[in-house]
Amino acid sequence: RALIPAEVVGEGASDVALAFKVDQLRSLPAPDGGARKVGVAFDWLHLYTANSVRLEFDTFPLGPGWQVPESDAFGMTFRWMAATRASLTLPLPADDASAVEFRVLRAPTAEILNSLSLAVNGERVNLTYDNTTGDHLFRGVIPGAVAGSADPAAAVLTFEVQSVTSLKAVGEGNDTRAVGCAFDWLELRPAG
């Protein structure tokens, strides 16, 4: 992770060019049978403004209702809900409305996934669900009134599902822990 100082970007900048440099290139076979020079293969790059928050569920200490972090066979890290309600405390990035987006890797049943809801400081947030890319992405807007109703540096986000069950109970291995949804990441940023 790196922080780009505001003076480097420039005040009011809308376009910023990023350049990456490697000290050495490697020759690999190209699809046409020739050779190509490569440096680094990127999987993803996230850029955030200073008033955005990104939570990776594998590293952050969370509130009640969560299992310990774990990873799958591909190295994907995540954290299961351990109860029908699981919460965490995060700063909201703005006094106005905040956009929230989070990725759920999976749930034991479609019913559990479809019942997932979010409340911030006790106020329910309307969520939309998108899996057009195969991911389970949820998005919503936390109204400014909710952000202003409590300490914005300590907003309580509560996730809730109708039930939890074990993976063993649904025929997926021998894990007998009660779980809800498996969370990968969550982002908060000013809406609009």
Number of C-alpha atoms within 10 A of each C-alpha: 4 5 9 11 9 12 7 8 13 11 8 7 8 7 8 9 5 5 5 6 7 8 5 9 11 10 11 12 10 10 8 7 8 9 12 13 11 12 13 11 6 6 5 5 5 6 9 12 12 12 12 17 17 16 14 15 21 19 12 10 12 17 13 14 19 24 19 14 17 14 11 8 6 6 8 11 19 24 24 26 24 21 21 20 20 21 19 18 16 17 16 27 22 19 16 17 20 23 20 21 19 20 20 19 19 18 22 21 15 9 12 20 19 12 12 19 17 22 17 20 19 12 16 15 18 13 17 11 15 13 10 8 7 8 13 18 19 20 18 18 19 26 17 16 12 22 23 16 12 13 14 17 13 14 20 21 20 21 21 21 20 15 17 20 19 18 19 14 14 11 10 10 10 11 12 11 15 19 24 33 26 24 23 21 19 18 18 24 22 20 16 8
